[in-house]
C-alpha cells in the first residue's frame, strides 16, 4: 500500500483523501468492501457445529457429574421438584453473584454494547453498562424482601396470587411470559446471526440448534445444575474478555493510538467518507449512505455528539439510548422470573450481597468489552456496515481482524457461553411458571413432586423448540437484535412498579395493579405507534425502531403504570396488608424445608440485610447514572490523558471482576470441594465417608471388630499404666 499523498489502497486512488483509514495499512483488501463478512466466513461449518452442539453435550456431562457428586459425597438428597426449581435455597454469595453475572450476560451484552460504541463512542458502553447494572443492584432489595415475607415461594406469580388473587395472577403471568420470550428471542437473534456470519451455518438452522445446548443439561439437572454450569460459563466469558482487553490496549495498540485513530475517523468530511467507502475511490460509486441518505459506515462527524467526536459523554443519542436502556432493563429484571428464582435459591445471608456483588462485577463485561472492541471498530474504520452492527457483528469483526480465526473462535465460544447461561435460566424460569402457576394452580392442585418434576422437564424441551421457531419468525419479519432490545420496555415496562409495590408497600391494591399494568401497556403501544407515524410519516419496522419513538414508548409504559397504581392504591382502593400472612398462602409440594429452618429465617438478620442492600443499592445507583456522568461533563471532548484514564478504569474493572467472580465461589465452597475430593478418594479405595473422618478415628485391628471391643482397646493403655505403677513402687 502506498502511504504518500494521495491515499492509495489496493491499487485504487481515493479521491480527495490524504490519510487512509488505519485498518487499510494492515489489510488493503478492506478498500471497496461494503461489509466486513459478506459471503466470507472465517470459520468452517464444522467449527460451528462443534461449538453449538459439542458444548451442549459437554455441559450436559459436566452438570450430570456435578449433580451425582453432590448427591453421592455431600449427602444431598435426590432431586425433588423443590430442589429442581429452588436449588435447596442455600446458594452462597459468590455463586449467587456468579449466577447473576451469567444470566444477565445476554448475547446483547456482548454484541449490542459494542454496537452502541460503534454508533455513539465512549458514551455507548457506559450507558449500556450503567443503565443495566442499577436494576440488579435495586433488585437486591426485592430479593431480601422475598426472604422476609415469602421464603417458601417458587415464583413471583405465586406471590402475586397469594396477595392479590386470580385476576392479578393471570395478568402478571402474561407479562412474565413476555419477558422470558423477549429475552430468549434476543439470545437467539444475536446468536444465530453471529454463528451464520462466522461459520456459514444457515441462520434458521443455527436458531433451531442453539436451544438444544440449553435443553440437554437444564432438563437433566434443574436449577442447581444450571448454577454450576453458569459458574463455568462466567469464567470462560471473563477469560475471553481479559484476552480482548489485553490484545487491544496492551499487545497490539495503546490507548494513545486508539485515541489518535478515533480523532482521524471524525476528521473526514462527508465527501471524503463517500470516496473512502466506494468501489473505485470516487463518490459516484459510494456505498457510504443508503437511498434515504442514512450513514451505513462509521466515518466522519457523529451527529448529536459534542464537536462530532466519539470521545465525549456529551452525546444526545447516547443519553437517549441510556434512558431507553434503563427503562427497558427494569422490565427484564423485575418481570423476569429467572431473577426471582435466583433470589429464591440464595440463602438469606447471601441474597443481598450476591446481587450487589453480581451487579458490580457484571458492569465490567459491557463496559470493558465495548470500550475495547467497540471503539476499535470505529478507530480502525473496519468495513462494518450498519446492518452488521445492528445484528451484533462488531465484536466478531474486530476479533477476526486482530486475531484471525482464533479471534473469531473466541468470540463464538464467548457468545455461546452467554446464550446457554441465560437460556438455561430462562428455561428454568418458564418451567417453574408452567409447573407451579398453571399446572398446579389450575389443573392439578394436588400435584405430587414427581408430576411437577415431569411437567418442568417437558416444558424446558417444548420452550426450547418454540423459541428456535420464534427467532426464525422474527428474523423473517426483519427484526434484529438491536430493534428487539430497544422494544422490550414497551411491552413489559408497565409491570415493573406494581411488582415493586407488591413487595414493599402495604397499601398496594391488587385491582390497581391490574388496571395499571394493562393501561400502561395499551398507552405505551399507542404512543409508540403514533410516534412512528408522526416522526416517520408511516408505521414501518424502520420508523418504529428510531431512538425517539422507542424512548416515548418505554417512558409511557413505566411512568403511566406507576402513576395509575399509586393513585388507585392511595385514593381509590387503599389496602392495609399484613405481610406476615403472605407466606401462609404459599404451599410447598414436598416438605423439603431446605433453607427454611429457623436459623435461616432470623428476622432480625434479614431486616439488617435489607437495610444494608437498600443503602448501598441506592447509593451505587446514584453514582452510576447521575454522579459519574456529571463528573465527565467538564471534560467535554476527552483529552488524550483523560481517555487513557478512562481505559485504565475499564481494564482494572475487568480484571478485578474476573478475579472476584472466579475465586470467591471456590473460596466459599472449599469445605464442600474438599469433602467431594476426599469422598472420591475413599470411593476409589472402597471406603465410606471422607478422609477427615478416617483421620480422626484410631486405627482398628480388623474391619469387622465390634464397637465394644473398640472401647476396650481404648481403655487398655490406662489399665496398663495402672499395672505399671505398683511394679515401679516394688522396684523402688
C-alpha positions as CSV (number, residue, x, y, z in Angstrom):
1,X,0.0,0.0,0.0
2,X,1.1,3.5,-0.7
3,X,1.4,5.8,2.3
4,X,2.1,9.0,0.4
5,X,-0.4,11.5,-0.7
6,X,-3.0,10.9,-2.0
7,X,-4.4,7.8,-0.2
8,X,-3.9,4.7,-2.3
9,X,-5.1,1.3,-1.3
10,X,-5.3,-2.0,-3.3
11,X,-4.3,-0.1,-6.4
12,X,-7.1,2.4,-6.1
13,X,-6.5,6.2,-5.5
14,X,-9.0,7.6,-3.1
15,X,-10.2,11.0,-4.4
16,X,-9.5,14.0,-2.1
17,X,-8.2,11.8,0.8
18,X,-4.6,12.2,2.0
19,X,-4.6,9.8,5.0
20,X,-6.1,6.3,4.6
21,X,-8.1,4.6,7.4
22,X,-5.9,2.9,9.9
23,X,-7.1,-0.6,9.1
24,X,-6.1,-0.2,5.4
25,X,-2.4,-0.2,6.3
26,X,-2.9,-3.6,7.9
27,X,-5.2,-5.0,5.2
28,X,-5.5,-3.1,1.9
29,X,-8.3,-5.5,0.8
30,X,-10.7,-3.6,3.0
31,X,-10.9,-0.9,0.3
32,X,-14.1,-1.4,-1.7
33,X,-15.7,-3.7,0.8
34,X,-19.3,-2.7,1.7
35,X,-19.5,-5.2,4.6
36,X,-17.0,-7.0,6.7
37,X,-18.2,-10.5,6.5
38,X,-20.2,-10.5,3.2
39,X,-20.2,-14.1,2.0
40,X,-16.8,-14.9,3.6
41,X,-16.9,-16.9,6.8
42,X,-13.7,-17.0,8.8
43,X,-14.6,-20.4,10.5
44,X,-15.8,-23.6,8.9
45,X,-19.2,-25.1,9.5
46,X,-17.5,-27.9,11.3
47,X,-16.3,-25.5,14.0
48,X,-19.8,-24.0,14.2
49,X,-21.4,-27.4,14.8
50,X,-18.7,-28.4,17.2
51,X,-19.4,-25.3,19.4
52,X,-23.2,-25.3,19.1
53,X,-23.7,-29.0,19.6
54,X,-20.4,-30.1,21.3
55,X,-20.5,-27.6,24.1
56,X,-24.1,-28.5,24.8
57,X,-23.2,-32.2,25.2
58,X,-20.1,-31.2,27.3
59,X,-22.1,-29.2,29.7
60,X,-24.7,-32.0,30.0
61,X,-21.9,-34.4,31.0
62,X,-20.4,-31.8,33.4
63,X,-23.7,-30.9,35.2
64,X,-24.7,-34.6,35.4
65,X,-21.4,-35.4,37.0
66,X,-21.7,-32.4,39.4
67,X,-25.2,-33.4,40.5
68,X,-24.0,-37.0,41.1
69,X,-21.0,-35.9,43.1
70,X,-23.3,-33.6,45.1
71,X,-25.7,-36.5,45.9
72,X,-23.0,-39.1,46.4
73,X,-20.4,-37.3,48.6
74,X,-22.2,-34.3,50.1
75,X,-25.1,-36.5,51.2
76,X,-27.7,-34.3,49.4
77,X,-31.0,-36.0,48.7
78,X,-32.1,-37.0,45.2
79,X,-33.6,-34.3,43.1
80,X,-37.1,-33.4,44.2
81,X,-39.4,-30.8,42.4
82,X,-38.5,-28.4,45.2
83,X,-34.8,-28.9,44.7
84,X,-35.1,-28.9,40.9
85,X,-36.7,-25.4,41.0
86,X,-35.1,-23.8,44.0
87,X,-31.6,-25.4,44.3
88,X,-32.3,-26.1,48.0
89,X,-32.5,-22.3,48.8
90,X,-28.9,-22.4,50.2
91,X,-26.7,-20.9,47.5
92,X,-23.8,-18.8,48.8
93,X,-22.8,-15.2,48.0
94,X,-20.1,-16.0,45.5
95,X,-22.1,-18.5,43.4
96,X,-25.2,-16.2,43.6
97,X,-23.1,-13.3,42.2
98,X,-21.6,-15.6,39.5
99,X,-25.1,-16.7,38.5
100,X,-26.4,-13.1,38.3
101,X,-23.4,-12.2,36.1
102,X,-24.1,-15.3,34.0
103,X,-27.8,-14.9,33.5
104,X,-27.5,-11.1,33.0
105,X,-24.9,-11.6,30.3
106,X,-27.1,-11.9,27.2
107,X,-26.0,-12.1,23.6
108,X,-26.9,-8.4,23.6
109,X,-24.4,-7.7,26.5
110,X,-21.6,-8.8,24.3
111,X,-22.9,-7.7,20.9
112,X,-25.3,-4.7,21.4
113,X,-22.9,-2.9,23.8
114,X,-20.2,-2.8,21.0
115,X,-22.9,-1.7,18.5
116,X,-23.7,1.4,20.6
117,X,-19.9,2.1,20.9
118,X,-19.8,1.9,17.1
119,X,-22.6,4.4,16.9
120,X,-22.1,6.9,19.8
121,X,-18.5,6.4,21.0
122,X,-17.4,6.2,24.7
123,X,-20.9,7.1,26.0
124,X,-22.4,3.9,24.4
125,X,-20.5,1.3,26.6
126,X,-21.0,3.5,29.7
127,X,-24.8,3.9,29.3
128,X,-25.2,0.2,28.3
129,X,-23.3,-0.9,31.5
130,X,-24.7,1.6,34.0
131,X,-28.2,1.5,32.5
132,X,-28.4,-2.2,33.0
133,X,-26.5,-2.5,36.3
134,X,-28.7,-0.5,38.6
135,X,-31.7,-2.9,38.1
136,X,-29.7,-5.7,39.6
137,X,-28.5,-3.6,42.5
138,X,-32.0,-2.5,43.3
139,X,-33.5,-6.0,42.8
140,X,-31.4,-6.9,45.8
141,X,-33.9,-5.0,47.8
142,X,-36.7,-7.3,46.5
143,X,-34.5,-10.4,46.9
144,X,-34.1,-9.8,50.6
145,X,-37.8,-8.7,51.0
146,X,-38.7,-12.0,49.4
147,X,-36.7,-13.9,52.1
148,X,-38.5,-11.9,54.7
149,X,-42.2,-12.1,53.6
150,X,-42.4,-15.1,51.2
151,X,-39.5,-17.5,51.9
152,X,-41.5,-20.5,50.6
153,X,-42.2,-19.1,47.2
154,X,-41.2,-20.8,44.0
155,X,-42.2,-18.0,41.5
156,X,-43.0,-14.3,41.6
157,X,-46.5,-15.1,40.3
158,X,-47.1,-17.3,43.3
159,X,-46.6,-14.2,45.4
160,X,-49.0,-12.2,43.2
161,X,-51.6,-15.0,43.7
162,X,-51.1,-15.1,47.4
163,X,-51.5,-11.4,47.8
164,X,-53.8,-10.1,45.0
165,X,-55.8,-13.1,43.8
166,X,-56.5,-14.9,40.5
167,X,-57.1,-11.9,38.2
168,X,-53.8,-10.3,39.1
169,X,-52.1,-13.7,38.9
170,X,-53.2,-14.2,35.3
171,X,-52.2,-10.6,34.4
172,X,-48.7,-10.9,35.7
173,X,-48.3,-14.4,34.2
174,X,-48.8,-12.8,30.8
175,X,-46.1,-10.2,31.5
176,X,-43.7,-12.8,32.9
177,X,-44.0,-14.9,29.8
178,X,-43.5,-11.9,27.6
179,X,-40.2,-11.1,29.5
180,X,-39.0,-14.7,29.0
181,X,-39.9,-14.8,25.4
182,X,-38.3,-11.4,24.6
183,X,-35.0,-12.2,26.4
184,X,-34.7,-15.6,24.8
185,X,-35.5,-14.0,21.4
186,X,-32.6,-11.6,21.7
187,X,-30.3,-14.5,22.7
188,X,-31.2,-16.4,19.5
189,X,-31.3,-13.4,17.2
190,X,-27.8,-12.3,18.1
191,X,-26.5,-15.8,18.5
192,X,-27.8,-17.2,15.2
193,X,-26.6,-14.1,13.3
194,X,-23.1,-14.4,14.7
195,X,-22.9,-18.1,14.1
196,X,-24.0,-17.6,10.5
197,X,-21.5,-14.8,9.9
198,X,-18.6,-16.6,11.5
199,X,-19.2,-20.2,10.3
200,X,-21.7,-20.1,7.4
201,X,-24.3,-22.2,9.2
202,X,-27.7,-21.1,7.8
203,X,-29.4,-18.7,10.2
204,X,-32.6,-20.8,10.5
205,X,-30.6,-23.9,11.3
206,X,-28.5,-22.1,13.9
207,X,-31.5,-20.6,15.6
208,X,-33.1,-24.1,15.9
209,X,-29.9,-25.9,17.1
210,X,-28.7,-23.4,19.7
211,X,-31.5,-24.1,22.2
212,X,-30.6,-27.8,22.3
213,X,-27.3,-26.9,24.0
214,X,-29.5,-25.5,26.8
215,X,-32.2,-28.1,26.8
216,X,-29.9,-31.1,27.4
217,X,-28.3,-30.1,30.7
218,X,-31.1,-27.9,32.1
219,X,-33.7,-30.6,31.8
220,X,-31.4,-33.1,33.5
221,X,-30.1,-31.2,36.5
222,X,-32.5,-28.4,37.2
223,X,-31.6,-25.1,38.9
224,X,-28.6,-26.3,40.8
225,X,-27.0,-27.8,37.8
226,X,-27.7,-24.6,35.9
227,X,-26.0,-22.7,38.7
228,X,-22.9,-24.9,38.5
229,X,-22.7,-24.6,34.7
230,X,-23.3,-20.8,34.9
231,X,-20.2,-20.5,37.1
232,X,-18.2,-22.2,34.3
233,X,-19.8,-20.0,31.7
234,X,-18.9,-16.9,33.6
235,X,-15.3,-18.0,34.0
236,X,-15.0,-18.5,30.2
237,X,-16.7,-15.2,29.4
238,X,-14.3,-13.3,31.7
239,X,-11.3,-15.2,30.3
240,X,-12.1,-14.1,26.7
241,X,-12.9,-10.6,28.0
242,X,-9.5,-10.2,29.6
243,X,-7.9,-11.6,26.4
244,X,-9.6,-9.0,24.2
245,X,-8.8,-6.1,26.5
246,X,-5.1,-7.2,26.7
247,X,-4.9,-7.6,22.9
248,X,-6.4,-4.2,22.1
249,X,-4.8,-1.9,24.7
250,X,-1.6,-3.7,25.6
251,X,-0.4,-6.1,22.9
252,X,-1.4,-4.5,19.6
253,X,-2.4,-0.9,20.3
254,X,-2.3,1.5,23.2
255,X,-5.0,4.0,24.4
256,X,-3.0,6.8,22.8
257,X,-3.1,5.1,19.4
258,X,-6.8,4.3,19.6
259,X,-7.4,8.0,20.6
260,X,-5.5,9.2,17.6
261,X,-7.4,6.8,15.3
262,X,-10.8,8.0,16.7
263,X,-9.8,11.6,16.0
264,X,-8.8,10.6,12.5
265,X,-12.2,8.9,11.9
266,X,-14.2,12.1,12.6
267,X,-11.8,14.3,10.7
268,X,-13.1,13.2,7.3
269,X,-15.7,15.2,5.6
270,X,-18.9,13.6,4.1
271,X,-17.3,13.9,0.6
272,X,-14.1,12.1,1.8
273,X,-16.2,9.4,3.5
274,X,-18.1,8.8,0.3
275,X,-14.8,8.4,-1.6
276,X,-13.3,6.1,1.1
277,X,-16.4,3.8,1.1
278,X,-16.7,3.3,-2.7
279,X,-15.6,0.7,-5.2
280,X,-13.3,3.0,-7.3
281,X,-12.3,5.7,-4.9
282,X,-14.9,8.3,-6.1
283,X,-18.2,9.5,-4.7
284,X,-20.0,8.2,-7.8
285,X,-19.7,4.6,-6.7
286,X,-20.1,5.2,-2.9
287,X,-22.0,2.9,-0.5
288,X,-21.3,5.3,2.4
289,X,-25.1,6.2,2.6
290,X,-28.2,4.3,1.7
291,X,-31.0,5.6,-0.7
292,X,-32.5,7.6,2.2
293,X,-29.2,9.3,3.0
294,X,-28.6,7.4,6.2
295,X,-24.9,6.6,7.1
296,X,-24.0,3.0,6.5
297,X,-20.4,3.1,7.8
298,X,-18.6,4.7,10.7
299,X,-16.9,7.7,9.2
300,X,-16.9,11.5,9.8
301,X,-18.8,13.7,12.2
302,X,-21.0,11.9,14.9
303,X,-24.4,13.6,14.9
304,X,-25.5,14.7,18.3
305,X,-22.1,14.4,19.9
306,X,-20.1,17.4,21.2
307,X,-17.8,18.5,18.4
308,X,-18.9,15.4,16.5
309,X,-16.5,13.3,18.5
310,X,-16.6,9.7,19.6
311,X,-14.5,10.8,22.6
312,X,-17.2,12.5,24.7
313,X,-20.0,11.7,27.2
314,X,-21.9,14.7,25.8
315,X,-24.0,12.7,23.3
316,X,-27.7,13.3,22.7
317,X,-28.3,9.9,21.1
318,X,-26.1,8.2,23.7
319,X,-28.1,9.7,26.5
320,X,-31.4,8.8,24.8
321,X,-30.2,5.2,24.4
322,X,-29.2,5.3,28.1
323,X,-32.8,6.2,29.2
324,X,-34.3,3.5,26.9
325,X,-31.8,1.1,28.4
326,X,-32.7,1.9,32.0
327,X,-36.4,1.7,31.5
328,X,-36.3,-1.5,29.3
329,X,-34.0,-3.3,31.7
330,X,-36.1,-2.6,34.7
331,X,-38.7,-4.8,32.9
332,X,-36.3,-7.6,32.0
333,X,-35.1,-7.8,35.6
334,X,-38.2,-7.1,37.7
335,X,-40.6,-9.0,35.5
336,X,-38.3,-11.9,34.6
337,X,-38.9,-15.0,36.8
338,X,-35.2,-16.1,36.5
339,X,-34.1,-13.2,38.8
340,X,-36.7,-14.1,41.3
341,X,-35.6,-17.7,41.1
342,X,-32.0,-16.8,41.9
343,X,-33.3,-14.8,44.9
344,X,-35.3,-17.8,46.0
345,X,-32.3,-20.1,45.6
346,X,-29.9,-17.9,47.6
347,X,-29.6,-18.3,51.4
348,X,-30.9,-15.2,53.2
349,X,-27.5,-14.0,54.3
350,X,-26.3,-14.2,50.7
351,X,-29.2,-12.8,48.7
352,X,-28.5,-9.1,49.2
353,X,-24.7,-9.4,48.9
354,X,-24.9,-11.7,45.9
355,X,-27.0,-9.3,43.9
356,X,-24.8,-6.3,44.8
357,X,-21.6,-8.1,44.0
358,X,-23.1,-9.6,40.8
359,X,-24.2,-6.2,39.6
360,X,-20.8,-4.6,40.2
361,X,-18.9,-7.4,38.5
362,X,-21.3,-7.6,35.6
363,X,-20.7,-3.9,34.8
364,X,-17.3,-4.8,33.6
365,X,-18.5,-7.0,30.8
366,X,-20.3,-4.5,28.5
367,X,-18.2,-1.5,29.7
368,X,-14.7,-3.1,29.3
369,X,-15.6,-5.2,26.2
370,X,-17.2,-2.4,24.2
371,X,-14.6,0.1,25.3
372,X,-12.0,-2.2,23.7
373,X,-13.7,-3.9,20.7
374,X,-16.5,-1.4,20.0
375,X,-14.2,1.7,20.0
376,X,-11.5,-0.2,18.0
377,X,-14.0,-0.9,15.2
378,X,-14.6,2.8,14.6
379,X,-11.0,3.8,15.3
380,X,-9.7,1.4,12.6
381,X,-12.7,2.1,10.3
382,X,-13.3,-1.5,9.6
383,X,-15.8,-2.0,6.8
384,X,-18.7,-2.9,9.2
385,X,-22.0,-1.6,7.8
386,X,-25.0,-0.5,9.9
387,X,-26.8,-3.7,9.2
388,X,-24.0,-5.8,10.6
389,X,-23.6,-3.6,13.6
390,X,-27.3,-3.8,14.3
391,X,-27.1,-7.6,14.2
392,X,-24.3,-7.5,16.7
393,X,-21.4,-8.3,14.5
394,X,-19.0,-5.6,15.7
395,X,-17.1,-7.8,18.3
396,X,-16.6,-10.8,15.9
397,X,-15.4,-8.5,13.2
398,X,-12.8,-6.8,15.4
399,X,-11.7,-10.0,16.9
400,X,-11.3,-11.6,13.5
401,X,-9.2,-8.6,12.3
402,X,-6.9,-8.7,15.3
403,X,-6.5,-12.4,15.9
404,X,-7.7,-14.1,12.7
405,X,-9.5,-17.4,13.1
406,X,-8.5,-17.6,16.8
407,X,-10.3,-14.3,17.5
408,X,-13.5,-15.5,15.7
409,X,-13.4,-18.8,17.6
410,X,-13.0,-17.0,20.9
411,X,-16.0,-14.7,20.3
412,X,-18.1,-17.6,19.1
413,X,-17.3,-19.5,22.3
414,X,-17.9,-16.4,24.5
415,X,-21.2,-15.8,22.8
416,X,-22.3,-19.4,23.2
417,X,-21.5,-19.2,26.9
418,X,-23.7,-16.2,27.2
419,X,-26.5,-17.8,25.2
420,X,-26.6,-21.1,27.1
421,X,-26.2,-19.5,30.6
422,X,-29.1,-17.0,30.1
423,X,-31.0,-19.5,28.1
424,X,-30.9,-22.2,30.8
425,X,-32.0,-19.6,33.4
426,X,-34.9,-18.6,31.1
427,X,-35.9,-22.2,30.5
428,X,-36.0,-23.0,34.3
429,X,-38.0,-19.8,34.8
430,X,-40.6,-20.8,32.2
431,X,-40.8,-24.3,33.5
432,X,-41.4,-23.1,37.1
433,X,-44.2,-20.7,35.9
434,X,-45.8,-23.5,33.9
435,X,-45.5,-26.1,36.6
436,X,-46.5,-24.1,39.7
437,X,-48.6,-21.2,38.3
438,X,-50.5,-23.1,35.6
439,X,-50.4,-26.8,36.1
440,X,-50.6,-26.9,39.9
441,X,-52.7,-23.8,40.3
442,X,-55.4,-24.5,37.6
443,X,-55.2,-28.2,36.5
444,X,-53.9,-30.3,39.4
445,X,-53.9,-28.6,42.8
446,X,-52.8,-31.9,44.5
447,X,-49.9,-32.5,42.1
448,X,-47.1,-34.6,43.5
449,X,-43.4,-33.7,43.3
450,X,-42.8,-36.3,40.6
451,X,-45.6,-34.7,38.5
452,X,-44.2,-31.2,39.0
453,X,-40.8,-32.5,38.0
454,X,-42.1,-34.2,34.8
455,X,-44.0,-31.0,33.8
456,X,-40.9,-28.9,34.4
457,X,-38.7,-31.1,32.2
458,X,-41.3,-31.3,29.4
459,X,-41.7,-27.5,29.5
460,X,-38.0,-27.0,29.1
461,X,-37.9,-29.1,25.9
462,X,-41.0,-27.5,24.4
463,X,-39.9,-23.9,25.2
464,X,-36.5,-24.5,23.6
465,X,-38.2,-25.8,20.4
466,X,-40.7,-23.0,20.4
467,X,-38.1,-20.3,20.8
468,X,-36.0,-21.6,18.0
469,X,-39.0,-21.3,15.7
470,X,-40.0,-17.9,17.1
471,X,-36.5,-16.5,16.4
472,X,-36.7,-17.6,12.8
473,X,-40.1,-15.9,12.5
474,X,-38.7,-12.6,14.0
475,X,-35.8,-12.7,11.5
476,X,-38.2,-13.2,8.7
477,X,-40.1,-10.1,9.8
478,X,-36.9,-8.1,9.5
479,X,-36.3,-7.6,13.2
480,X,-32.7,-7.8,14.5
481,X,-31.1,-7.8,18.0
482,X,-30.8,-4.0,18.3
483,X,-34.5,-3.5,17.4
484,X,-35.8,-6.0,19.9
485,X,-33.5,-4.7,22.6
486,X,-35.0,-1.2,22.4
487,X,-38.5,-2.5,22.1
488,X,-38.6,-4.7,25.2
489,X,-39.6,-2.0,27.7
490,X,-42.6,-1.0,25.6
491,X,-44.2,-4.4,26.3
492,X,-43.1,-5.3,29.9
493,X,-42.3,-1.9,31.4
494,X,-45.8,-1.4,32.8
495,X,-45.5,-4.4,35.1
496,X,-42.4,-3.1,36.9
497,X,-43.7,-0.6,39.5
498,X,-46.8,-2.7,40.5
499,X,-44.4,-5.6,41.3
500,X,-42.1,-3.4,43.3
501,X,-45.1,-2.1,45.2
502,X,-46.4,-5.6,45.9
503,X,-43.2,-6.4,47.8
504,X,-42.7,-3.1,49.6
505,X,-46.0,-1.2,50.1
506,X,-48.8,-2.5,52.3
507,X,-51.3,-0.2,50.6
508,X,-50.7,-1.5,47.1
509,X,-54.0,-2.5,45.6
510,X,-54.5,-5.7,43.5
511,X,-57.2,-4.1,41.3
512,X,-55.0,-1.0,40.9
513,X,-52.1,-3.3,39.8
514,X,-54.2,-5.0,37.1
515,X,-55.5,-1.7,35.8
516,X,-52.0,-0.1,35.9
517,X,-50.3,-2.9,34.1
518,X,-52.9,-3.2,31.2
519,X,-53.4,0.5,30.9
520,X,-49.7,1.2,30.8
521,X,-49.2,-1.4,28.1
522,X,-52.1,0.0,25.9
523,X,-50.9,3.6,26.4
524,X,-47.3,2.6,25.6
525,X,-48.1,0.7,22.4
526,X,-50.4,3.6,21.3
527,X,-47.8,6.2,22.0
528,X,-45.1,4.1,20.2
529,X,-47.3,3.7,17.1
530,X,-48.4,7.3,17.0
531,X,-44.8,8.5,17.5
532,X,-43.7,6.4,14.5
533,X,-46.5,7.9,12.3
534,X,-45.7,11.5,13.4
535,X,-41.9,11.2,13.0
536,X,-41.6,8.9,10.0
537,X,-44.9,9.6,8.2
538,X,-45.7,5.8,8.2
539,X,-45.6,2.9,10.5
540,X,-42.8,0.5,9.5
541,X,-40.2,-1.6,11.2
542,X,-37.7,1.2,10.4
543,X,-39.8,4.1,11.8
544,X,-40.8,2.1,14.8
545,X,-37.2,1.4,15.7
546,X,-35.8,5.0,16.0
547,X,-34.5,6.1,19.3
548,X,-37.1,8.9,19.8
549,X,-40.0,6.6,19.1
550,X,-38.7,3.8,21.3
551,X,-38.0,6.3,24.1
552,X,-41.5,7.5,24.1
553,X,-43.0,4.0,24.3
554,X,-40.6,2.9,27.0
555,X,-41.2,6.0,29.2
556,X,-45.0,5.9,28.8
557,X,-45.1,2.2,29.8
558,X,-43.2,2.6,33.1
559,X,-44.4,6.1,34.2
560,X,-48.1,5.8,33.3
561,X,-48.4,2.4,35.1
562,X,-46.6,3.7,38.2
563,X,-48.8,6.8,38.3
564,X,-52.0,4.8,37.9
565,X,-51.1,2.3,40.5
566,X,-50.1,4.9,43.1
567,X,-53.3,7.0,42.6
568,X,-55.6,3.9,42.7
569,X,-53.9,2.5,45.8
570,X,-53.6,5.8,47.6
571,X,-57.0,7.3,47.0
572,X,-59.5,4.7,45.5
573,X,-58.7,1.3,46.9
574,X,-56.1,1.6,49.7
575,X,-55.2,-1.6,51.4
576,X,-53.7,-2.4,54.9
577,X,-52.0,-5.6,54.1
578,X,-50.2,-7.7,56.8
579,X,-47.1,-9.1,55.1
580,X,-46.7,-11.6,57.9
581,X,-49.7,-13.5,56.4
582,X,-48.3,-13.7,52.9
583,X,-46.1,-16.9,53.3
584,X,-49.0,-18.8,54.8
585,X,-50.8,-18.7,51.4
586,X,-47.9,-20.4,49.6
587,X,-47.8,-24.2,49.7
588,X,-44.7,-26.5,49.3
589,X,-45.2,-29.5,47.1
590,X,-42.9,-31.8,49.1
591,X,-42.0,-31.0,52.7
592,X,-38.5,-30.0,51.7
593,X,-37.5,-27.4,54.2
594,X,-34.0,-26.7,52.9
595,X,-33.2,-23.1,53.6
596,X,-36.5,-22.6,55.6
597,X,-35.3,-23.6,59.0
598,X,-35.3,-21.2,61.9
599,X,-31.6,-20.4,61.7
600,X,-32.1,-19.3,58.1
601,X,-35.2,-17.2,58.9
602,X,-33.9,-14.9,61.6
603,X,-36.0,-11.8,61.0
604,X,-33.5,-9.5,62.7
605,X,-30.7,-10.7,60.4
606,X,-32.9,-10.4,57.4
607,X,-34.0,-6.9,58.2
608,X,-30.5,-5.8,58.9
609,X,-29.5,-7.2,55.5
610,X,-32.4,-5.3,53.9
611,X,-31.1,-2.0,55.4
612,X,-27.6,-2.9,54.1
613,X,-28.6,-3.5,50.5
614,X,-31.1,-0.6,50.4
615,X,-28.5,2.0,51.4
616,X,-25.8,0.6,49.1
617,X,-28.1,-0.1,46.2
618,X,-29.5,3.4,46.1
619,X,-26.0,4.9,46.6
620,X,-24.4,3.0,43.7
621,X,-27.4,3.8,41.5
622,X,-26.9,7.5,42.2
623,X,-23.2,7.1,41.4
624,X,-23.6,5.2,38.1
625,X,-26.4,7.2,36.5
626,X,-26.0,10.7,37.9
627,X,-22.7,11.4,39.6
628,X,-20.3,9.7,37.1
629,X,-22.0,11.3,34.0
630,X,-22.0,14.7,35.7
631,X,-18.3,14.4,36.6
632,X,-17.5,13.6,33.0
633,X,-19.3,16.7,31.6
634,X,-16.4,19.2,32.3
635,X,-14.1,17.1,30.2
636,X,-16.3,17.8,27.2
637,X,-14.3,16.0,24.4
638,X,-11.7,13.8,26.2
639,X,-8.1,14.7,26.1
640,X,-5.5,12.0,25.4
641,X,-4.7,11.6,29.1
642,X,-8.4,11.6,30.2
643,X,-9.1,8.9,27.7
644,X,-6.1,6.9,29.0
645,X,-7.5,7.1,32.5
646,X,-11.0,6.0,31.2
647,X,-9.4,3.0,29.5
648,X,-7.4,2.2,32.7
649,X,-10.7,2.2,34.7
650,X,-12.2,-0.2,32.2
651,X,-9.2,-2.5,32.3
652,X,-8.9,-2.5,36.1
653,X,-12.7,-3.1,36.5
654,X,-12.5,-6.0,34.0
655,X,-9.5,-7.7,35.8
656,X,-10.9,-7.1,39.3
657,X,-14.3,-8.5,38.4
658,X,-12.7,-11.6,36.7
659,X,-10.6,-12.4,39.8
660,X,-13.6,-11.9,42.2
661,X,-16.1,-13.9,40.2
662,X,-13.7,-16.7,39.6
663,X,-12.2,-17.3,43.0
664,X,-14.8,-16.2,45.5
665,X,-17.2,-19.1,44.8
666,X,-14.2,-21.5,45.1
667,X,-13.1,-19.9,48.4
668,X,-16.6,-20.1,49.9
669,X,-17.1,-23.7,48.9
670,X,-13.6,-25.0,49.8
671,X,-15.0,-27.2,52.5
672,X,-17.6,-28.9,50.2
673,X,-15.0,-29.2,47.5
674,X,-12.6,-30.9,49.9
675,X,-15.3,-33.3,51.1
676,X,-16.1,-34.2,47.5
677,X,-12.4,-34.9,46.7
678,X,-11.8,-36.9,49.9
679,X,-15.1,-38.8,49.2
680,X,-13.9,-39.6,45.7
681,X,-10.6,-40.9,47.1
682,X,-12.3,-43.1,49.6
683,X,-14.7,-44.3,47.0
684,X,-11.8,-45.4,44.9
685,X,-10.3,-47.1,48.0
686,X,-13.6,-48.9,48.6
687,X,-14.2,-46.9,51.9
688,X,-17.1,-44.9,53.1
689,X,-17.2,-41.4,54.4
690,X,-14.4,-38.9,53.7
691,X,-10.7,-38.6,54.6
692,X,-11.3,-36.3,57.5
693,X,-13.5,-38.9,59.3
694,X,-10.7,-41.5,58.9
695,X,-8.1,-39.2,60.1
696,X,-10.0,-38.6,63.4
697,X,-10.5,-42.3,64.1
698,X,-8.0,-44.5,65.9
699,X,-6.8,-47.5,63.8
700,X,-8.5,-50.7,64.5
701,X,-7.2,-54.3,64.1
702,X,-10.0,-55.7,62.0
703,X,-12.7,-54.3,59.8
704,X,-15.4,-56.4,61.5
705,X,-14.3,-55.7,65.1
706,X,-17.4,-54.9,67.2
707,X,-17.8,-51.5,68.8
708,X,-17.5,-52.6,72.5
709,X,-14.1,-54.2,71.7
710,X,-13.0,-50.9,70.3
711,X,-13.9,-49.2,73.5
712,X,-12.0,-51.9,75.4
713,X,-8.9,-51.2,73.3
714,X,-9.1,-47.5,74.1
715,X,-9.2,-48.3,77.8
716,X,-6.2,-50.7,77.7
717,X,-3.4,-48.1,77.8
718,X,-5.0,-46.8,81.0
719,X,-5.1,-50.3,82.7
720,X,-1.5,-50.9,81.6
721,X,-0.4,-47.7,83.2
722,X,-2.2,-48.6,86.5
723,X,-0.5,-52.0,86.4
724,X,2.9,-50.4,85.9
725,X,2.6,-48.1,88.8
726,X,2.7,-50.8,91.6
727,X,5.5,-52.5,89.8
728,X,7.5,-49.4,89.9
729,X,6.9,-49.0,93.6
730,X,8.1,-52.6,94.3
731,X,11.3,-51.9,92.3
732,X,11.9,-48.8,94.4
